[in-house]
Amino acid sequence: MLDAVDPQPGQRVLELAAGLGETGFLAAEMVAPTGGVITSDQADAMLDGARRRAGELGLTNVEFQVLNAEWIDLPVASVDAVLCRWGYMLMADPPVALSETRRVLRPDGHVALAVWDSLERNPWALHPGVELIERGLAPPPQPGAPGPFALADKQGLRELLRSAGFQEVWVERLAFTQRAESFEEFWETTLDMSRGFHDAVLARPEAEIADIRGSLAKRLKPFTAGDGSLEIPMQALMGAGTA
Ligand SMILES: C[S@@+](CC[C@H](N)C(=O)[O-])C[C@H]1O[C@@H](n2cnc3c(N)ncnc32)[C@H](O)[C@@H]1O
């Protein structure tokens, strides 16, 4: 994403749906000392975490702003680049968010984004999800509803960027892996990262939780090595365009 927006010293970069700000903080180092980053999220609590992290990293050229990406409270053409990792697919109206993104970008400014590719290409999420659905503990995903896999269509994402008015649009698949030392570590990470999984599982009686764990460990056997460690494929779509 950073290669795609190519931040230069002196530039102003906006990160949307920044969470703890990890992606934008890398850009902050690239635009220093005169440039800066606006780390934004709709959730103030996320920005509290991002502020703490920026302090730990000693970053002095980052400002924090609560912003809804579907209604960006910034002037027209006020930033040089926009970054948004794992954000647009969670929004109620991604086309509006991308139009807003283009509005705040200066002409020729770049956007770079990442969203998850299809659930089938992401067994780290597929198997916990199927486990819950088959037990009737979670509803099947609703096509078209916001969610981690809502923009998992390469051509569709390209069209979305083009419809928002971006030029020089490209979308690429990016494959990587989630590693865990043990199934226990994968289980804890999944509980920690997915609110839906966490709430659905922990509401069950202890015996059933143990059963869910056992069944999920079995589903993940193909990704489990002899020493018990796991390497599970993950795949994202990375998109970029020029305003
Ligand atoms: C999966 S996290 C990604 C965080 C971060 N970008 C990262 O890659 O680690 C999604 C974030 O999007 C934020 N978010 C969801 N909808 C949003 C919206 N409409 N406007 C701004 N932020 C939004 C959430 O508050 C959350 O922090």
The ligand as an SDF file (V2000), in Angstrom:
LIG
                    3D

 27 29  0  0  0  0  0  0  0  0999 V2000
  -10.6100   -4.2980   10.8890 C   0  0  0  0  0  0  0  0  0  0  0  0
  -10.2670   -2.7410   11.6330 S   0  0  0  0  0  0  0  0  0  0  0  0
   -8.8600   -2.2370   10.7020 C   0  0  0  0  0  0  0  0  0  0  0  0
   -7.9640   -1.3140   11.4600 C   0  0  0  0  0  0  0  0  0  0  0  0
   -6.6690   -0.9010   10.7400 C   0  0  0  0  0  0  0  0  0  0  0  0
   -6.9230   -0.2120    9.5000 N   0  0  0  0  0  0  0  0  0  0  0  0
   -5.7310   -2.0510   10.5270 C   0  0  0  0  0  0  0  0  0  0  0  0
   -5.4770   -2.4180    9.3650 O   0  0  0  0  0  0  0  0  0  0  0  0
   -5.2330   -2.6160   11.5050 O   0  0  0  0  0  0  0  0  0  0  0  0
  -11.5780   -1.7530   11.0000 C   0  0  0  0  0  0  0  0  0  0  0  0
  -11.6750   -0.3500   11.5500 C   0  0  0  0  0  0  0  0  0  0  0  0
  -12.6010    0.3640   10.7390 O   0  0  0  0  0  0  0  0  0  0  0  0
  -13.2730    1.3030   11.5430 C   0  0  0  0  0  0  0  0  0  0  0  0
  -14.4770    1.7100   10.7860 N   0  0  0  0  0  0  0  0  0  0  0  0
  -15.5200    0.9350   10.4090 C   0  0  0  0  0  0  0  0  0  0  0  0
  -16.4120    1.6560    9.7130 N   0  0  0  0  0  0  0  0  0  0  0  0
  -15.9250    2.9210    9.6320 C   0  0  0  0  0  0  0  0  0  0  0  0
  -16.3920    4.1270    9.0300 C   0  0  0  0  0  0  0  0  0  0  0  0
  -17.5390    4.1800    8.3710 N   0  0  0  0  0  0  0  0  0  0  0  0
  -15.6080    5.2290    9.1400 N   0  0  0  0  0  0  0  0  0  0  0  0
  -14.4340    5.1990    9.8130 C   0  0  0  0  0  0  0  0  0  0  0  0
  -13.9580    4.0910   10.4170 N   0  0  0  0  0  0  0  0  0  0  0  0
  -14.6810    2.9620   10.3200 C   0  0  0  0  0  0  0  0  0  0  0  0
  -13.5020    0.5520   12.8330 C   0  0  0  0  0  0  0  0  0  0  0  0
  -13.7620    1.4240   13.9090 O   0  0  0  0  0  0  0  0  0  0  0  0
  -12.1870   -0.2200   12.9810 C   0  0  0  0  0  0  0  0  0  0  0  0
  -11.2500    0.4830   13.7490 O   0  0  0  0  0  0  0  0  0  0  0  0
  1  2  1  0
  2  3  1  0
  2 10  1  0
  3  4  1  0
  4  5  1  0
  5  6  1  0
  5  7  1  0
  7  8  2  0
  7  9  1  0
 10 11  1  0
 11 12  1  0
 11 26  1  0
 12 13  1  0
 13 14  1  0
 13 24  1  0
 14 15  1  0
 14 23  1  0
 15 16  2  0
 16 17  1  0
 17 18  1  0
 17 23  2  0
 18 19  1  0
 18 20  2  0
 20 21  1  0
 21 22  2  0
 22 23  1  0
 24 25  1  0
 24 26  1  0
 26 27  1  0
M  CHG  2   2   1   9  -1
M  END
$$$$
